[in-house]
Amino acid sequence: MTVIDDLAAPPPGSPRTAVRERVPLLLGALVTGAPIALGCEAVLPAEEVLMMGGGLPVRLRSVRRRLARLLYDQRYGVRTADFADLTEFGLDHPERVYYSPAHWGTLRRALPVGDVGGQDVFLDLGAGKGRMVLEAAGRYPFKQVIGVELSPELTEVARANLATTRLRMRAREVEFVQSDALDYDIPDDVSVVFLNNPFRGRTFAAAMDRLLRSADRNPRPITLIYFNPVEEEHLLRTGRFRHLRTVTPWRRRDTGVFGTTRVYAVTA
């Protein structure tokens, strides 16, 4: 089994394996397109419960999200849906967060296509298996799209996804860089930065310092899109990030940071 195949499947006996074995194959036969899956996400009540064999209750919210992720991967010819823990690669650290794929629609809801021009450059710090890089490159006319990922194994998966995807690329150039974000020199033409809560604490602060140094070297408009913005307090405390808007999931009832996307402008 290749590294890519290994990472595509959850470990035996895990809750994700149990759900996969019981539900998605049946539902996948009923839902044959990613747009339909999006409809399922929007329509099904969050609290509705499906009773499966043995009386095991599984909330439809988890099932439909998993189904939507798998359907998008199948449609686009990639493998981005499964979580990956950095302990698998010997990279665990209290300030590093495991790979968790953001929903395919996260970027398009936070960043209007009309806000992106042919000279804009997109950067994903902690790109994982490359889902948001592919979304940026396929949906927007960026000059360049860059994904930076610490794990060599996840970088390999991301590059394989780029090679096999059925998404038609609008971006002129797409690249995955295997590097620690704290060793990566942010290009001075980057104009959109995406974060899916890849790191926290001092690591997050140091990465944002590198972004601000790039902004100071070449003053320009920079948009930061932050999914699961647990370090928002640090951003605002710097006085250099201005909150523009918050995007919440459909049917969201609470106001917590997890599941939300917050958009900021880097100020002078």
C-alpha positions, 0 to 999 in steps of 0.5 A: 500500500502506498503512502497515499493509500494509507492516508486515504483510509481511517484506521480499522476500528475507528468511529470513521471506519464504522460509519463508512462501513454502515452508511456511505455506500448506501447513501452514495448510491442515492446521491450521485453529484456533489451539488446534490450533496450540498443540497443534502447538507443544507436541507437535513435538520441538524438534530435529526437522528438516523437509527442504524443496525443494532440501535446505534444512533448516528447524527445525520449532520456527521453522516451528511458531512462525511458523504459530501466530502467523499462525493466531492473527492470522487467528483474531482478525482482526489483524496482529501476527505480523511483526517490525518494526525501528525503523530503518524509522521513523528511531527506532533507538537502541542502547537500543531493541529492535525489535518482536518479538511475544510468544506469544499465551499469554505473558500468560495463563501468567504472570497468573492470571485470578483475580488481576485485578479490576474496578479493575485497570489494565494497562499495556504499555510498548512495545506495538508492534502491540498483541498483549499489549494485546489479550490483556489486554483480551480475557482479563481484566476490567481496568478499563482497558488501555493500550498505550504505543508510541514509533512512530506507525506501529506505534501506527497498526497497533495501533489498526487491530488494536483496531478489527478484532479478533474478540476480545470485549473484557472490559476496560471501556476500551482505549487506545493512546498514542503516546509515548516511555515516558520522556515518559509519566506512568504513571497512579497506578492502574496495577496490572499492567505488561507489558514485552516487552524494549522498551528497555535500559540507561539508558532501562530504568532511567529507565522503572522510576524513573517506575514507582516514582515512581507507586508512591510517589505512590499506594502499591498492589500492582503486578505487573510481567510481564517477557518476555525479562527482560534487565535483571533485574539492574537491577530486583533491584538497586533493592531495590524489585522482588521476584521471584515466579515464572518461566514458561518455554516448554514443553520448555525445556532451558536457563535463559537469559532469552530466551523466559522470562517473569518476574513481580515485585511492586513493593515499598514 
